[in-house]
Amino acid sequence: MHRYEVLRFPLITEKTTILQSQRKYAFEVAREANKQQVREAVETVFKINVAKVNMMMVPGKQHRVGRRQVLGPSWKKAIVTLKPGDKIELFEGV
């Protein structure tokens, strides 16, 4: 998997904006990606140093469509902690 295919898009929520003060940024990543691939992708794309990567699978939610209940897709989330002094300019001012 190529480094630019690992990161899908940044997650910008109320909780993730609070985590930015702790140098933590959240991304939706490819399901096949591992921690090392996420680390390399973030360092390559944003040209910063990564201290730690935490990953989790987010289960899909159930939705009602007519009389049926359908399950939405599961996805993988990565929370990237940066080394002191680094920040991602993309998230600034959001």
PyMOL commands that set and color helices and strands:
alter all, ss='L'
color gray80, all
select helices_A, chain A and resi 3-6+14-22+35-46+89-91
alter helices_A, ss='H'
color red, helices_A
select strands_A, chain A and resi 7-10+24-29+50-58+62-65+68-71+75-82
alter strands_A, ss='S'
color yellow, strands_A
deselect
rebuild
show_as cartoon
